[in-house]
Amino acid sequence: MWLTCAVDGTDHAVSDAAFVAAQGGDGRYEALCRATVWAGSLASPPASRCTVCAAAAGEPLPPSRPGDRRAGGLWARFVPRASA
């Protein structure tokens, strides 16, 4: 089961056993990547998936594209790219 973490905004895979074990608790689940997931709204649309969880769940990784620099970090949020 994929749950969106309210803290990092990423979808994490939670095993059925971990989901059942956490029922009746405080909304914390242990993901396949060993992260603690604080479940967000189950009505929210899917977010980007945790790559470690996806690999642990046996999902193929998306192919990387040459020159793909979407993950620019904090600097890219404030400084736009120069148009060519």
C-alpha positions in Angstrom: 0.0 0.0 0.0 1.3 3.5 -0.9 0.7 6.2 1.7 1.6 9.9 1.2 3.7 11.2 4.1 2.4 14.5 5.5 5.9 15.5 6.5 7.9 15.0 3.2 5.0 14.9 0.7 6.3 11.7 -0.8 4.5 8.4 -1.4 6.0 5.6 0.6 5.3 1.8 0.4 4.0 0.3 3.6 3.7 -3.5 3.8 0.4 -5.1 4.8 1.9 -6.3 8.0 3.2 -2.8 9.0 -0.2 -1.3 8.1 -2.1 -3.8 10.2 0.4 -3.4 13.1 -0.1 0.3 13.2 -3.9 0.3 13.2 -5.4 2.1 16.1 -2.2 4.1 16.6 -1.3 7.7 16.0 -1.1 7.6 12.2 2.6 6.5 12.0 3.6 3.7 9.7 7.0 2.1 8.9 7.7 2.2 5.2 9.8 -0.3 3.2 12.6 2.2 3.2 12.5 2.3 7.0 11.2 5.9 7.1 8.5 6.8 9.5 5.4 7.8 7.5 2.9 10.2 9.1 -0.1 9.4 6.9 -1.6 12.4 5.1 -5.1 12.5 3.7 -6.1 9.4 1.9 -8.2 11.5 -0.4 -5.1 13.5 -1.7 -3.8 12.6 -5.2 -0.7 10.5 -5.5 2.6 12.2 -5.0 6.1 11.3 -6.3 7.2 7.9 -5.1 10.1 7.2 -2.8 12.7 5.5 -5.1 14.0 3.3 -2.2 10.4 2.0 -1.5 9.8 1.5 -5.2 12.9 -0.6 -5.6 12.0 -2.6 -2.4 8.5 -3.2 -3.8 10.1 -4.5 -7.1 9.0 -1.6 -9.3 11.2 -0.7 -12.2 13.0 2.7 -11.9 12.0 5.3 -14.5 14.6 5.7 -17.2 16.9 8.7 -16.7 17.1 11.2 -19.5 20.3 12.9 -20.5 20.4 16.5 -19.4 17.5 16.1 -17.0 18.2 18.6 -14.3 14.7 18.9 -12.7 16.1 18.5 -9.2 17.8 21.9 -9.0 17.4 22.2 -5.2 16.9 25.3 -3.3 18.9 27.5 -5.6 16.7 26.6 -8.6 13.6 27.7 -6.7 14.8 31.3 -6.4 16.9 31.7 -9.6 15.1 30.9 -12.9 16.9 29.3 -15.7 18.2 31.5 -18.5 16.3 31.0 -21.7 18.4 30.0 -24.7 
